[in-house]
Amino acid sequence: MTADGYNFGYLDEQTKRMIRRAILKGVAIPGYQVPFGSREMPLPYGWGTGGIQITAAVIGPGDTLKVIDQGADDTTNAVSIRNFFVRMCDVATTERTAEASIIQTRHRIPERKLAPGQILVYQVPIPEPLRWLEPRETETRKMHALREYGVMHVKLYEDISVKGRVSTAYDYPVLVNGRYIMRPSPIPKFDTPKMHRMAALQLFGAGREKRIYAVPPYTDVVPLDFEDHPFTIETWDQACALCGATTSFLDEVILDDRGRRMFVCSDTDFCQERREAGHRGDGGPNPLEEAAE
Amino acid sequence: MYVATKGGEQAIANAHALLAEDRRGDPTVPEITPAQIREQLRLGIDRVMAEGSLYDPDLAALALKQARGDQVEAIFLLRAYRTTLPRLGYSEPVATPEMRVHRRISATFKEIAGGQILGPTFDYTQRLLDPSLAETGEIADAPAAGQGVAHPLPRVADTIGREGLLEPDAAEQDDGPIADLTREPLRFPADRAMRLQALARGDEGFLLSMGYSTQRGYARNHPFAGEIRMGEVAVEMVAPELGFAIDIADICVTECDMVNQFKGSKTELPQFTRGYGLVFGYGERKAMAMALVDRSLRAEELGEEITAPPQDPEFVLYHCDNVEASGFVQHLKLPHHVDFQSELHVVRGMRAEAEKALAESPFKEAAE
C-alpha cells in the first residue's frame, strides 16, 4: 500500500495479473494485438493510459523508471506520469536512459542503444495499422488473421505513384517477425530502425482501444517498402546547437517571429550526456548579435 | 542563447494551485459542501453516477465539487476511482416490477392499471425563470410522494404482451452468461447485454442525438413510450456463506420501455418490438434516448436494412463513452512536435521536388 492507501501501482493485484497475462500472450505472438480489460486510470484516455497500465503491471519496488514524451523527461505529461508512479509505487526514477529498468515513452525511442533486460513501454493511441484503410474492427481482425495485407501495399504504392514518396512520416507500418503488420506508435520514421532486433523488450499499450502488443528482444521489425523505393529516415543539414550531435533526431525550435530557428536534440538525456562529455554545438543564432546589427 | 526548457514540474504545480483558487471562487461567498450538492443538485449527481458507473451520491457530489460542476470531468473522477475497487461479486437482476414508484407514465394507453403517476417532473412546468429561487426560503408542502400508489405496479408491457402483440422480454429469451463491460474489452459482434451496458454508461448527449436522429428519418423505427418509471429498487446479492439473496442496497433507477413497430418477416407475424433503457438515478431523457438507440442497434437481429449510424454497433458503441472521447479529443493538447517535425520533412521535401520539377520544365516559359 502507498501513503494514499492505494495498492502498489494503483491497480489491484487481480487486474495487474490480467494485464500480465495479456503481455505474455503478446510476447508469445509478436505484433499481435491482444484485447484486454483496460481500466479507467486517473489520467485521461489518449494521455498514456495503456502505457501506464503496462508499467503498473510490470513494475516492482526494485525498478528504476524513466518517463519521456517527445524524447524529453521534462515535458508536462512525462512529468505527470512520473509523479503518478512515484506516488503510487514510491520507486526510483531517473532521466538516464542507461540507468532505467523501465522506460515509458510517447513518440520517441531513446538515441542510446537499449540493453538486454530493459523494458521499453510505448503509449499507443491507435493500435490498428489498417485503421485508416478500414474503420471496422471486425474487418481488420479478419484481415490480420488471413494475413490479407494487400491494401497496405496498395496504399504505399499509391503514395509513391501520386506523391513520388511514401507520405507517412511517423507511425510507419512495420512487419513483425515476418507475420503481423504492426503500428510502432507515433514515433518518427527516424526511430523505426531502432526497433529491429532491439535487445530490450518492447511493450505497447493502447488503453482506450483496449489492446496490448509486444515485440520480444531480438525480433525482426521491418518497415514496409519496395525494392526500388527503399525505406528512408529523416536527415538534417544542421547539427544539434547544444551538443553538436549529427546523428540524433532534432527538434526545430522557433526563436522569434522573424523565422529564426535552431535545432536541438529531441532526446534530452542524450544531449545532456554529450555536453557532460565535453561536446559543444555552435549555440545557434545569437540574439545579441542580431540586435547589434 | 537557447537553453533546453526545464520546469515542467513547477509549471504543473502552479497550474494546480491556480485551479484550486479558481474552484473556490470569491472567498466572501460561503463554500459549497458536497452535502448541499447531493441534496440540491440531485440530477447532476444522478448523471455523474450513471455515466460514472458507480452508485454513490456522496462520492458523486465530491466529484462534482472537485470538477467545478463539469459533469464529464466528474464522471471521469468517479470512473478512475471505481477502477481501484475490487469486484466482490454480481448482484441478482434488479426487479423493476417491484419498484417503489415515484413516477410512472405510459403514452400508449390513456389509463393504465395502477394509474399514471407524474411524480417530481419538469414536464408541464412553464420554463419561466423563477426569481423567488434567487432567495432562500421555505417551500410549500408537497403532497406526500408515493401516497396511494399501488405496490407492486404491473408493467405496461406485460399488458400488451399477453396478446402476443409485443415480443417477449429479452430477459425471458436469453439466460446465457452475461459479459461485464467494466472488466472485459468490448468485442464485436456485441450481444444485447453488452450493448446495453455500454449505452447505460454512454454519454447522454451522444445518445440523445443518436436517438433523435432516428426520429428524424435516419433508421426510423416508429417509437412509442410504452412506459417510463422511476423509483427505488432493491439490490440483492447471494452471499455464498448464506446460500440465499440478501438486500444490500436500495437504489433509484429510471427505466424506459419503448414500443416500436415491426413489419414482421417470413417467419414472424407483425408485432411490436422493444427498445430498453435503464439508468441510475432520475435520468429520464437518458433512459428514453438509450431505449431508442437500443432498438435501432437491433436492426441486424430483426433483419432491417442498415442505412444509418444509429444502427451500426461499432459506430455507436465505440464512440458513446465520454471518458474515452473526452480524453482522446483533448490529448491533442499534448506536445506533438516530434511527429510534426517528421511531417515538416515530408512536406518540405515534396515542395522542393515540385519546385525543382517546375524549374526544369520545358513548358516553364510558356506557362509564364
Interface residues (C-beta under 8 A of the other chain):
Chain A: Y6 N7 Y10 L11 D12 Q14 T15 P35 F36 G37 S38 R39 E40 M41 P42 P44 Y45 G46 W47 T49 D69 Q70 G71 A72 D74 T75 T76 N77 A78 V79 S80 N83 R106 H107 R108 P125 P135 R136 E137 T138 K163 G164 R165 S167 A169 Y170 D171 P186 I187 P188 K189 F190 R208 K210 R211 E234 A241 L242 F249 L250 D251 E252 V253 L255 M262 V264 S266 T268 C271 G283 G284 N286
Chain B: M1 Y2 A4 T5 K6 G7 G8 E9 A11 I12 F76 R79 A80 R82 T83 T84 P86 R87 T182 R183 E184 P185 L186 R187 F188 P189 E314 Y318 V323 E324 S326 G327 F328 V329 Q330 H331 L334 P335 H336 H337 V338 D339 Q341 S342 E343 L344 H345 V346 G349 M350 E353
